[in-house]
Amino acid sequence: MIERTTEEEPSHLRSIRAVPDFESFYRSEYRAVVGLAYALSGSRLAAEDIAQDAFLAAHRQWERVAYYEQPESWVRRVVSNLAVSAFRTKVREAGALARLKPRDEFLPSLAAEDADFWKAVRALPKRQSQVIALHYLEDRSISEISRILGCSTNTVKVHLHKGRQRLAHRLDERWEVQQ
Amino acid sequence: MSIDIRARHAARGLQGSVVLVTPVALPVVTRRHRISLIAGLAGALAIAFASMAVASMLPDTNPGDDTATINPSTIPDPEIPDGQLVVLPEKDGGVAAPAVYQKNDSSTAVKPYTRFIGTAAPGIVVVATSDFGVADTVVGSSGAFDLKLFFEGAPTGVAFPVTLSVGDVDHEFHFTWLWDPQNVTITAHQTYGSSGSPTPFEKFFGTAPPGTEITITSPYGSASGEAWEEGEWYLKVFFTGAPVGEAFPVNVSVGDKSFAFSFTALFDDTIEFTVRQEGTSSSSASPYTRFIGTAAPGTHILVQSAYGSDDLEVGESGEFNLKLWFGGAPTGLKFPITLSVDHEFHGTYYFTSNYVPTPSGVNLSQYNTESWDPAPWVKFHGTAPAGTQLVALSAYGSASMTVGSSGEVYFKLYFAPLPPAGQTFPVTLKVNGSVHGVYDFTSWSDGSVDVTVNQHNTTGTDYVKFYGTAPIGTLIEIVTGSYGSVSWVTESVNWLNKLWFSPKPAAGTSFSVTVKIDGETFGTYPFSTPGAVPKTAFNTYGSCSENPPFDVYYGTAPAGTAITISSAYGGATLTADGSGNWSKQVFFSGAPLNEAFTVTVDVGGQLFYLGMVVTSP
């Protein structure tokens, strides 16, 4: 016997949207995420490892992550956290080097002054380096950065201000407020 | 230049040089990767296996007979097709250089090799193969390569083929080894020139025709031997009694040639006595300390304490490292260690054991290493003697418990504030004050919380209970029409609350309870008190072969409830009797044979859908 009730469906079920396709998500975000990891870790090899870990974590829980309002923000948050630990970066780099030995000559290198800039960014306190990388590399707004890093917009503003101030001092550049 | 301009320039530089060479698509294993595998590169094998392992977790974008999806991070996929040679113009802008050429096609050396120099697209695998050796390289970002291929066991005086594969393109070359053992150049080389060892020695080596006699002579040591079949030689000479700091001559005769070298012994046996203690306390069950220093060879070092003693004689190196183990040292008591040198007191040192014995029977394991929960926790489980104190410490909170009489442990530490997503951090578990273990934990949650509502009880007399999850600060309301309501703002992601009915509903009452989230209805849930007649509907047969076909429907409902039975081929209306029961025979005239249809029964507004099929008599 079939039995059905007329109970009202919960409202959250009515608001379900289509699940984004992981592969499309991966293809559209991978390069930028590797770039962010590279800026924050200083190692191309470690950057790829970090990005892979973040995407694998997303893939494992894709049915959950896909429902986030901005899955790309979540991946960037994970990458930002994974990339700022110097020790873990070294471990990842060593692992990646061991696997990728035949292609170590193929590593692209940055121009000296660009490399100096990102080195100075990595020398900043963790939060400042994350904010600077997201702001300049990804051209993210204050509110977007606050969503990615899970902090308030005022916090982002403070970190951006202090980060730029320190960078200008370290790089001996003129610092102009353009917020 | 302002910091903004410089930053944006640096961002463009990074995007251009790194991000754009990263492949977007999940690449496939191509021929150049296979060449790399054939060449026996352990690294390439690691790439293939590690990549495919990772790829198995990623979506397969191009399943085919001859390809395998691999990790895009492992192998770059330049936009230049495999095997396409890139001819770089000469720096002066003149005629283009040839893409590949062989630097030498013969050799008279003991260890022969040939070199291939050329240009190709960055990332292309270049492999040189012959019957007597294989070598490979990957073209760098400059586009140039220089590959040296050594041969082993090659015949002399005979040209043999060598194939150079640049990507998919093969180039054929030849090589001839012209080594003549009797024409090997006589050479002699010295390795060090001096030594700080107490027994200094020197290594000499060189080349000479096989069988050539080599003699090394000096005032403080000599050696002799002959060149090997490969045309090489090697001799080691120890010098005894050599003056410290004064160079002396060493003559090396190789056949009829002589070579003059000099050697200086630097070892000074007047070693100053030094000692330092490493480790003055330990929490280990097997505590020890070390005494490290220098002393003249033969010096006797003795360390003594109430909980262990040891000694040694300093070796030729003049350095010593004495490890003193303690047994039965009392916890927390600083005790003395005396150190004697050649049976004379030298000094007193101290050590403290902080070892706290772990109660026997402690068996604890980590239950979970990661979590997606917005309120993440780590759990330890196992057994421990009653009364054992457990403490879990982390950067995101701590917890403690005392093991109860059952001896079973289910120990949870909730992390707050929320750890950064994806960041692994340590959790230290202490048992009775001693570190039992350090465990890694990773939280993947970014703090976002799904709203969920669950009804705990659908019947009762006093209350209805709901529980679920919601972001902190969510306004939740549990509302009934006549029996009261309750609302509150959540203070944690997991919530639970009861609505106590006021007034209490009469026995046998059925009504709805509405749950609202931030003012909007989330769901409506049924509730009844004991004694209420439930609304039910059943069919007796489900199929019929009589003419006319029929079925008998029955069920329960509160007295007087209107019941409507309807279908495309017949129906009926009735009311529940005073005892709460109802029953009705319904005929279905004109119903098609062997085609199931639905009969809808409306019991006081609650719908039931029952199946029916008419079969042949």
Interface residues (C-beta under 8 A of the other chain):
Chain A: M1 I2 E3 R4 T5 T6 E7 E8 E9 P10 S11 H12 F22 E23 Y26 R27 Y30 R31 A32 V34 G35 Y38 A39 R44 A47 E48 D49 A51 Q52 D53 A54 F55 L56 A57 H59 R60 Q61 R64 Y68 E69 S73 W74 R77 V78 V79 N81 L82 S85 A96 A98 R99 L100 K101 P102 R103 E105 F106 L107 P108 S109 L110 A111 E113 D114 F117 W118 I132 Y136 L137 D139 G150 R164 L167 A168 L171 E173 R174 W175 E176 Q178
Chain B: M1 S2 I3 D4 R6 A7 R8 H9 A10 A11 G13 L14 Q15 S17 V18 V19 L20 V21 T22 V24 A25 L26 S36 L41 G43 A44 A46 I47 A50 V54 M57 L58 P59 T61 N71 P72 S73 T74 I75 P76 P122 G123 V125 D136 T137 V138 V139 G140 S141 W372 P420 A421 G422 Q423 W444 D446 G447 S448 D450 V451 V453 I517 E520 T521 F522 G523 T524 Y525 P526 F538 N539 G542 G605 Q606 L607 F608 Y609 L610 G611
